[in-house]
Amino acid sequence: MKVVKFGGSNLKKSEDISKLVKVIKSYNKPLIIVVSALYGMTDTIISTIENVHRDFNSIDQLQQTLLTAHKAILSCYLIESNEIQKAFFELEKRVEEMKRFLLGIHYIGEAPDFVRDTVLSYGERLSAFTLYEILNQLGIDCKEATPEDMGLLTDGEFGNASVDFDKCSSQVASFFSDDLVYIVPGFYGISETGKVNLFGRGGSDYSAAAIARCVKAQSLDLWKDVKGFLSADPKIVPNAWNIKRMSYLEAAELSYFGAEIIHPRAFEPLKPDNIPLNLFNIDGDLDDIKPLTVISSTGVKTSFIVKSCSYTDDIGILKLKGPGVGVKPGILADVTNAMKLEGINIKSVLTSQTIISFLLSSNDLYKAYQLLQNLDVHGVNEVEIQDKISLIAIVGEGLNDTHGIAAKLFNAISRKGINAKVVSMGISDVASYFIVDSDQRNEAIKSIHEEFFYEKHR
């Protein structure tokens, strides 16, 4: 079987469903279809969870938002009044289930992890149900299949779980035994105790990859609203070119360093069986369907070496200053443990004799600053933050085996008068990165693209 995943960007408007239906019919074979929530719905649910303890009315507001959006789509595709009534009744029943959890959050004044994960899973549950009803109405032999039904077991971690393949692969594979189109809500799995565990934001890609591994799928086909992986952000470099083939490692690094096309963890489950990931554009020519980027274990080294230049603005530097902080035993351990207890993820650590620098997400930067201001760490005299910065990465097979790459990179930014604040080369086999002031980010990317891809456009 093939596993096919449709993201929220494919589910913005009622008419978008017709594109999905055309794609599904074009396969003309049994499929496992994994879907995200309707566009923007996850953010709406998150906002309600954060406000519901002080705003009771937000529950009804969310309920109406969900019902209105899904009913509008169903009304466009269901014809018989009895079918519409039946679908609306089931939809209302599921939204009412979610409402009970939100009432619990309101009355206890907080959202326990298992409740938060359960409520957030309803975005995908409702979109999967909606697509199932439409496909069924159109005469496509299909079945709704939830992670609970198939036994997609996790490691039990709330918010950012992983699938336990040793415990669930065989039962998941045996579940998909009929020649049907299965519709699966992405984003979550189930712990051994039956609790809902989310796979992290954007985790529907990971859901699809995990199921693809369990069933040893022919391929994982991701449908997005982008033109595949490109050599740079087209909003910055209009003549950026399409990357037709990439390795798992290259794609994972690009995703990690800001190319928000595929969840960075989506490649993990595919590696053991070398299941190719095909990236399609839902807004492309649906009469001549071809993958824009094919991602597999086989790396392709090009004459340019660098395949893409990516960036993220979600970065900040936290500096611990003091004489000898970089060599005194225990300082790094104390600080990293304190951050771990507060749920702060450390992206990277760089040390010198007098400074320890932590690369953190922008959302964690000030939280970590306040934490360390109140933490008595012997030997640390000053805590400093550096924000309004951007991390720029270059990615490509052979990056660390090819002479002159670093020289070309720094030549590109130095001729524009741009200073690299932090540089990391050699940590990854296929990626290097550096940090600049945010207001210099676009100019740096343009210059790097010109340096490495000029011959491509000459």
VENCORCOR-V656206 format. One record per backbone hydrogen bond with DSSP energy under -0.5 kcal/mol. CO is the residue of the C=O (numbers start at 0). NH is the residue of the N-H. If there is no record, write none. Layout:
co->CO nh->NH
co->CO nh->NH
//
This chain:
co->0 nh->217
co->1 nh->3
co->1 nh->31
co->2 nh->220
co->3 nh->33
co->4 nh->222
co->5 nh->35
co->6 nh->9
co->7 nh->10
co->7 nh->38
co->10 nh->38
co->12 nh->15
co->13 nh->16
co->14 nh->17
co->14 nh->18
co->15 nh->18
co->15 nh->19
co->16 nh->20
co->17 nh->21
co->18 nh->22
co->19 nh->23
co->20 nh->24
co->21 nh->25
co->22 nh->26
co->23 nh->26
co->23 nh->27
co->29 nh->1
co->30 nh->32
co->30 nh->181
co->31 nh->3
co->31 nh->33
co->32 nh->183
co->33 nh->5
co->34 nh->185
co->37 nh->40
co->39 nh->43
co->40 nh->44
co->41 nh->45
co->42 nh->46
co->43 nh->47
co->44 nh->48
co->45 nh->49
co->46 nh->50
co->47 nh->51
co->50 nh->53
co->50 nh->54
co->54 nh->57
co->55 nh->58
co->55 nh->59
co->56 nh->60
co->57 nh->61
co->58 nh->62
co->59 nh->63
co->60 nh->64
co->61 nh->65
co->62 nh->66
co->63 nh->67
co->64 nh->68
co->65 nh->69
co->66 nh->70
co->67 nh->71
co->68 nh->72
co->69 nh->73
co->70 nh->74
co->71 nh->75
co->72 nh->75
co->72 nh->76
co->73 nh->76
co->73 nh->77
co->79 nh->83
co->80 nh->84
co->81 nh->85
co->82 nh->86
co->83 nh->87
co->84 nh->88
co->85 nh->89
co->86 nh->90
co->87 nh->91
co->88 nh->92
co->89 nh->93
co->90 nh->94
co->91 nh->95
co->92 nh->96
co->93 nh->97
co->94 nh->98
co->95 nh->99
co->96 nh->100
co->97 nh->101
co->98 nh->102
co->99 nh->103
co->100 nh->104
co->101 nh->105
co->102 nh->106
co->103 nh->107
co->104 nh->108
co->104 nh->109
co->109 nh->111
co->111 nh->114
co->111 nh->115
co->112 nh->116
co->113 nh->117
co->114 nh->118
co->115 nh->119
co->116 nh->120
co->118 nh->121
co->119 nh->122
co->120 nh->124
co->121 nh->125
co->122 nh->126
co->123 nh->127
co->124 nh->128
co->125 nh->129
co->126 nh->130
co->127 nh->131
co->128 nh->132
co->129 nh->133
co->130 nh->134
co->131 nh->135
co->132 nh->136
co->133 nh->137
co->134 nh->139
co->135 nh->138
co->138 nh->140
co->139 nh->141
co->140 nh->180
co->142 nh->182
co->145 nh->149
co->146 nh->150
co->146 nh->151
co->150 nh->152
co->151 nh->189
co->152 nh->163
co->161 nh->154
co->162 nh->164
co->163 nh->166
co->163 nh->167
co->164 nh->168
co->167 nh->171
co->168 nh->172
co->169 nh->173
co->170 nh->174
co->171 nh->175
co->174 nh->176
co->177 nh->179
co->179 nh->30
co->179 nh->181
co->180 nh->142
co->181 nh->32
co->181 nh->183
co->182 nh->144
co->183 nh->34
co->186 nh->198
co->188 nh->196
co->189 nh->153
co->190 nh->193
co->194 nh->190
co->196 nh->188
co->197 nh->160
co->199 nh->202
co->201 nh->204
co->202 nh->206
co->203 nh->207
co->204 nh->208
co->205 nh->209
co->206 nh->210
co->207 nh->211
co->208 nh->212
co->209 nh->213
co->210 nh->214
co->211 nh->215
co->211 nh->216
co->212 nh->215
co->218 nh->2
co->218 nh->220
co->219 nh->221
co->219 nh->277
co->220 nh->4
co->220 nh->222
co->221 nh->223
co->221 nh->279
co->222 nh->6
co->223 nh->281
co->225 nh->227
co->228 nh->242
co->230 nh->308
co->232 nh->235
co->232 nh->236
co->235 nh->237
co->236 nh->239
co->240 nh->230
co->241 nh->243
co->243 nh->293
co->245 nh->295
co->246 nh->250
co->247 nh->251
co->248 nh->252
co->249 nh->253
co->250 nh->254
co->251 nh->255
co->252 nh->256
co->253 nh->258
co->254 nh->257
co->257 nh->259
co->258 nh->260
co->258 nh->261
co->262 nh->265
co->263 nh->266
co->264 nh->267
co->264 nh->268
co->266 nh->270
co->267 nh->270
co->267 nh->271
co->269 nh->272
co->269 nh->273
co->269 nh->274
co->270 nh->273
co->273 nh->275
co->275 nh->219
co->275 nh->277
co->276 nh->294
co->277 nh->221
co->277 nh->279
co->278 nh->291
co->278 nh->292
co->279 nh->223
co->279 nh->281
co->280 nh->283
co->283 nh->285
co->284 nh->287
co->292 nh->278
co->293 nh->245
co->294 nh->276
co->295 nh->247
co->296 nh->298
co->298 nh->300
co->299 nh->301
co->301 nh->304
co->303 nh->305
co->307 nh->394
co->309 nh->392
co->311 nh->390
co->312 nh->314
co->314 nh->388
co->315 nh->359
co->316 nh->318
co->316 nh->385
co->317 nh->357
co->318 nh->320
co->318 nh->383
co->319 nh->355
co->320 nh->380
co->320 nh->381
co->321 nh->324
co->323 nh->326
co->323 nh->327
co->327 nh->330
co->329 nh->333
co->330 nh->334
co->331 nh->335
co->332 nh->336
co->333 nh->337
co->334 nh->338
co->335 nh->339
co->336 nh->340
co->337 nh->341
co->338 nh->343
co->339 nh->342
co->342 nh->344
co->344 nh->346
co->344 nh->360
co->347 nh->358
co->349 nh->356
co->352 nh->325
co->353 nh->321
co->354 nh->351
co->355 nh->319
co->356 nh->349
co->357 nh->317
co->357 nh->359
co->358 nh->346
co->358 nh->347
co->359 nh->315
co->360 nh->363
co->360 nh->364
co->361 nh->365
co->363 nh->367
co->364 nh->368
co->365 nh->369
co->366 nh->370
co->367 nh->371
co->368 nh->372
co->369 nh->373
co->373 nh->375
co->374 nh->376
co->375 nh->377
co->376 nh->379
co->378 nh->380
co->381 nh->320
co->383 nh->318
co->385 nh->316
co->387 nh->437
co->389 nh->391
co->389 nh->435
co->390 nh->311
co->391 nh->433
co->392 nh->309
co->393 nh->431
co->394 nh->306
co->394 nh->307
co->395 nh->398
co->397 nh->400
co->397 nh->401
co->398 nh->401
co->400 nh->402
co->401 nh->404
co->403 nh->407
co->404 nh->408
co->405 nh->409
co->406 nh->410
co->407 nh->411
co->408 nh->412
co->409 nh->413
co->410 nh->414
co->412 nh->415
co->412 nh->417
co->413 nh->416
co->418 nh->420
co->421 nh->434
co->423 nh->432
co->428 nh->399
co->429 nh->395
co->430 nh->427
co->431 nh->393
co->432 nh->423
co->433 nh->391
co->434 nh->420
co->434 nh->421
co->435 nh->389
co->436 nh->439
co->437 nh->440
co->439 nh->443
co->440 nh->444
co->441 nh->445
co->442 nh->446
co->443 nh->447
co->444 nh->448
co->445 nh->449
co->446 nh->450
co->447 nh->451
co->448 nh->452
co->449 nh->453
co->452 nh->455
co->452 nh->456
co->453 nh->456
co->453 nh->457
//
